[in-house]
Amino acid sequence: MSKTYALNHLKIVVPGDDPPQIQSSPHLERLALYGDVVLYTDRPITSAEKVNRAKEADILINSRGMVNWTAPVLRQLPKLQMITTCSIGTDMIDLQVAKELGVVVCNQPGRTAPVVAEHAFGLMFALAKRTAFHTAETKAGRWNRIDNIFLRNKILGIVGTGNTGSEMIKLGQAIGMDVIAWTFHPSQEKADRLGIQYVSFEQLLQTADVISLHVKLTDESRHLIDKKELELMKQGALLINCARGEVVQTDALVEALDAGRLSGAGIDVYDQEPPPSDYPLLTCKQVILTPHCADMTPEGVDLLNQGAVNNIIAYLEGHPENIVS
């Protein structure tokens, strides 16, 4: 249950809004009735800096997933009552410790699912038509020929059929792809509703021409795609990851790309964000890389900012929503 606070005595902190997410949002004005908002436009680099920014906070708006809240940091925030994310994912927060400390954590499940799915769909098309490769070659004065991929009637394998995966299924079906899926908790009712067939994970890996990942990061899904799984994939398949970077083992993916077993990979998320200059994927030719921006459209940004403020107001008014801890 949320606590009752005297109005205008709450401190609501945005600890590191970099790149900009919520700093110019009119939705922040809705919080004026509940407390003072303190917003930092740069990212805290050290744990000490995080603690210094958040030590007086009653509520945090974690607008950027690169700002992590580990157990040692959370234990130094005695006033903290609630954290809301501007995202679906909560892997940047130690949820077990947050629960132990009585800190309510809220996310935004499914809020930007159509936006993220459209980005994944765009990555699939960009890979299939070799846009990055052709652009680089043409700019370099080389008029090379390499086959593109015709996607209609190809098999699209969806890994994870939550909100975003379900939207990706619709997009694949709309262009005539044959869609199959695997998820941790399949149901016939959902299969019928989505018009797809659930198959085993191994079968999906072996038969899909394109595999698109849409699972949240957990101990169970970490390195779900590793060397063994990549070797099972169809020769020349495409891999799309708009889930979380650690769902894929990066070195194994680079090896599969360099060996020509995969025709390409479309990546929006990384196991290091931002990736360093020597990050192995940066040397691969048949990749499309975007900077964890799948929901960064004006519509997506506004939905997430609105959702973060909605979560805070719901919590303070005694009916918290989207609780994950």
C-alpha positions in Angstrom: 0.0 0.0 0.0 1.2 3.5 -0.7 1.7 6.0 2.1 -0.2 9.3 2.6 2.0 12.3 2.1 1.4 16.0 2.6 1.1 17.7 -0.7 4.1 19.6 -2.0 6.5 17.9 0.4 7.3 15.0 -1.9 10.6 15.0 -3.8 10.3 13.3 -7.2 13.7 12.9 -8.9 14.6 12.1 -12.5 18.2 11.0 -11.8 19.6 10.9 -15.4 17.6 12.0 -18.4 20.3 11.4 -21.0 19.6 11.0 -23.9 16.5 13.3 -23.3 13.3 11.5 -22.6 11.1 13.3 -20.2 12.8 16.6 -19.5 10.6 18.6 -21.9 7.4 16.7 -21.3 4.3 18.6 -20.4 3.2 15.5 -18.4 5.6 16.5 -15.6 3.4 19.5 -14.9 0.7 17.1 -13.6 3.0 16.3 -10.7 3.0 19.9 -9.3 0.1 19.0 -7.1 2.0 16.2 -5.5 5.5 17.5 -4.9 8.6 19.0 -6.4 10.3 17.5 -9.4 14.1 17.6 -9.6 15.5 16.6 -13.0 19.1 15.9 -14.0 19.8 16.2 -17.7 23.1 14.2 -17.5 23.6 10.6 -16.5 25.1 9.7 -13.1 28.4 7.9 -13.7 29.3 6.5 -10.3 27.2 4.8 -7.6 28.1 7.7 -5.3 26.7 10.1 -7.8 23.4 8.1 -8.0 23.1 8.1 -4.2 23.8 11.8 -4.0 21.1 12.6 -6.5 18.5 10.2 -5.1 19.1 10.2 -1.3 16.3 12.7 -0.6 14.0 11.2 -3.2 10.6 9.8 -2.3 10.0 8.8 -5.9 12.3 8.1 -8.8 11.4 8.4 -12.5 14.0 6.2 -14.1 13.7 7.6 -17.6 16.8 5.8 -19.0 17.6 2.1 -18.7 21.3 2.8 -18.6 20.8 4.2 -15.1 21.0 1.0 -12.9 19.8 0.6 -9.3 21.7 -2.1 -7.6 21.4 -3.5 -4.1 24.2 -1.4 -2.6 22.7 1.8 -4.0 19.1 1.1 -3.1 20.1 0.4 0.5 21.5 3.9 0.8 18.1 5.5 -0.1 16.1 5.4 3.1 13.4 7.8 1.9 12.7 6.0 -1.3 9.2 4.7 -1.6 8.6 4.2 -5.3 10.3 3.9 -8.7 8.6 4.1 -12.0 10.3 3.4 -15.3 9.8 4.9 -18.7 10.0 1.4 -20.2 8.6 -2.0 -20.1 11.8 -3.6 -18.9 12.9 -3.4 -15.3 16.2 -5.3 -15.5 18.0 -2.1 -14.5 16.6 -2.4 -10.9 17.3 -5.1 -8.3 13.7 -6.0 -7.8 14.3 -8.5 -5.0 16.1 -5.8 -2.9 13.5 -3.2 -3.8 10.8 -5.5 -2.5 12.8 -6.2 0.6 13.1 -2.5 1.3 9.4 -1.9 0.6 10.1 0.1 -2.6 7.3 -0.2 -5.1 8.5 -0.6 -8.7 6.2 0.1 -11.6 6.7 -0.3 -15.3 4.7 0.1 -18.5 3.7 -3.2 -20.0 2.6 -3.1 -23.6 2.3 0.7 -23.7 4.5 1.1 -26.8 4.2 -2.4 -28.2 3.0 -1.3 -31.7 5.9 1.2 -31.8 8.6 -1.3 -30.9 7.1 -3.9 -33.2 7.2 -1.5 -36.1 10.9 -0.9 -35.4 11.6 -4.6 -35.4 9.7 -4.9 -38.6 11.8 -2.1 -40.1 15.0 -3.8 -39.0 13.8 -7.0 -40.7 13.1 -5.1 -44.0 16.3 -3.2 -43.8 18.2 -6.5 -43.4 16.3 -8.3 -46.1 17.0 -5.5 -48.6 20.6 -5.1 -47.5 20.1 -1.4 -47.1 23.1 -0.6 -44.9 25.5 -2.7 -47.0 24.2 -1.3 -50.3 24.4 2.3 -49.0 28.0 1.9 -47.8 29.0 0.2 -51.1 27.3 2.8 -53.3 28.9 5.7 -51.3 32.3 4.0 -51.7 31.8 4.0 -55.5 31.3 0.2 -55.7 28.4 -1.1 -57.8 28.2 -4.6 -56.2 25.5 -7.2 -56.7 24.2 -9.2 -53.7 20.9 -11.0 -53.6 18.2 -9.3 -51.4 15.6 -11.5 -49.6 11.9 -11.6 -50.6 9.9 -11.9 -47.4 6.5 -13.0 -48.6 5.9 -16.7 -47.9 9.0 -16.9 -45.7 8.7 -18.2 -42.2 8.8 -15.7 -39.4 9.6 -17.1 -36.0 8.5 -15.0 -33.0 10.2 -15.8 -29.7 8.0 -14.4 -27.0 4.3 -13.6 -27.7 3.6 -10.9 -25.2 2.4 -7.5 -26.3 5.2 -6.6 -28.6 5.6 -10.1 -30.0 1.9 -10.2 -30.7 2.1 -6.9 -32.7 5.1 -8.3 -34.7 3.0 -11.3 -35.6 0.3 -9.1 -37.1 2.9 -7.2 -39.1 4.4 -10.4 -40.5 1.0 -11.8 -41.4 0.1 -8.5 -43.1 2.9 -9.0 -45.8 2.1 -12.7 -46.3 4.7 -14.3 -44.0 4.0 -17.7 -42.5 4.3 -17.0 -38.7 5.2 -19.6 -36.1 6.0 -18.8 -32.4 7.6 -20.1 -29.2 7.0 -18.7 -25.8 7.6 -19.7 -22.2 3.9 -20.1 -21.4 2.0 -21.0 -24.6 -1.8 -21.4 -24.7 -4.1 -22.7 -27.4 -6.4 -19.8 -26.8 -3.7 -17.3 -27.6 -2.5 -19.3 -30.6 -6.1 -19.3 -32.0 -6.5 -15.5 -31.3 -3.2 -14.7 -33.0 -3.7 -17.1 -35.9 -0.3 -18.8 -35.3 1.1 -22.2 -34.3 3.3 -22.6 -31.3 6.2 -24.9 -32.0 9.1 -26.2 -29.9 12.1 -23.8 -29.6 14.3 -26.2 -31.5 11.8 -26.4 -34.4 11.5 -22.7 -34.6 15.3 -22.3 -34.7 15.6 -24.9 -37.5 12.7 -23.7 -39.7 12.4 -19.9 -39.4 13.8 -17.7 -42.1 13.6 -14.7 -39.8 13.7 -14.9 -36.0 12.5 -11.9 -34.0 13.1 -11.8 -30.2 10.5 -10.4 -27.8 11.2 -11.8 -24.4 12.0 -9.9 -21.2 15.4 -10.4 -19.7 15.4 -12.9 -16.8 17.8 -15.6 -15.6 15.8 -18.0 -17.9 16.1 -15.8 -21.0 19.7 -14.6 -20.6 21.8 -16.0 -23.5 18.7 -17.8 -24.8 20.4 -17.4 -28.2 23.9 -18.8 -27.8 26.3 -20.7 -30.0 24.3 -23.9 -29.8 21.1 -22.1 -30.8 22.8 -20.2 -33.6 24.2 -23.4 -35.0 20.6 -24.8 -35.1 19.3 -21.8 -37.1 18.6 -22.2 -40.8 21.5 -21.3 -43.1 21.1 -17.7 -44.2 18.5 -16.8 -41.6 18.0 -13.3 -40.2 18.0 -12.5 -36.5 16.2 -9.5 -35.0 16.7 -8.4 -31.4 14.6 -5.6 -29.9 14.3 -7.4 -26.5 17.4 -7.1 -24.4 21.0 -7.3 -25.4 21.8 -10.2 -23.0 19.2 -12.4 -24.5 21.9 -13.0 -27.2 25.5 -14.0 -26.6 27.3 -11.4 -28.6 30.5 -13.2 -29.4 28.6 -16.2 -30.6 26.5 -14.0 -32.8 29.5 -12.3 -34.3 31.0 -15.7 -35.0 27.9 -16.9 -36.8 27.7 -13.7 -38.9 31.4 -13.8 -39.8 31.1 -17.4 -40.8 28.2 -16.6 -43.1 25.8 -18.9 -41.3 23.4 -16.0 -40.8 22.5 -13.5 -43.6 22.3 -10.7 -41.1 21.2 -9.4 -37.7 19.1 -6.3 -36.8 20.1 -5.2 -33.3 18.6 -2.4 -31.2 19.8 -3.6 -27.8 23.3 -4.5 -26.5 24.9 -6.2 -23.5 26.9 -3.0 -23.1 25.0 0.3 -23.6 26.3 2.3 -25.3 28.6 -0.2 -26.9 32.3 0.7 -26.8 34.3 1.5 -29.9 35.8 -2.0 -30.0 32.4 -3.7 -29.6 32.6 -6.8 -31.9 29.3 -6.3 -33.7 30.6 -3.0 -35.1 32.9 -4.8 -37.4 30.2 -7.0 -39.0 29.0 -6.0 -42.5 25.6 -7.6 -42.6 24.1 -5.8 -39.6 21.7 -3.0 -39.0 22.4 -1.4 -35.6 20.2 1.2 -33.8 20.9 2.7 -30.4 18.1 1.2 -28.2 15.6 3.5 -29.8 12.8 1.2 -30.9 10.1 3.2 -29.1 11.7 6.6 -29.7 9.1 8.2 -31.9 7.2 11.3 -30.8 4.2 9.1 -30.1 6.2 6.5 -28.2 8.1 9.0 -26.1 4.9 10.8 -25.2 3.1 7.5 -24.3 6.0 6.5 -21.9 6.2 9.9 -20.3 2.5 9.9 -19.7 2.6 6.4 -18.4 5.4 7.2 -15.9 3.4 10.2 -14.5 0.2 8.0 -14.5 2.0 5.4 -12.4 3.1 8.0 -9.8 -0.3 9.6 -9.5 -2.0 6.2 -9.2 0.5 5.2 -6.4 0.0 8.4 -4.5 -3.8 8.2 -4.7 -3.8 4.7 -3.3 -4.4 2.5 -6.3 -1.0 1.7 -7.7 -0.8 0.2 -11.2 1.7 -1.9 -13.1 3.5 -3.1 -9.9 6.4 -5.5 -10.5 7.8 -5.6 -7.0 
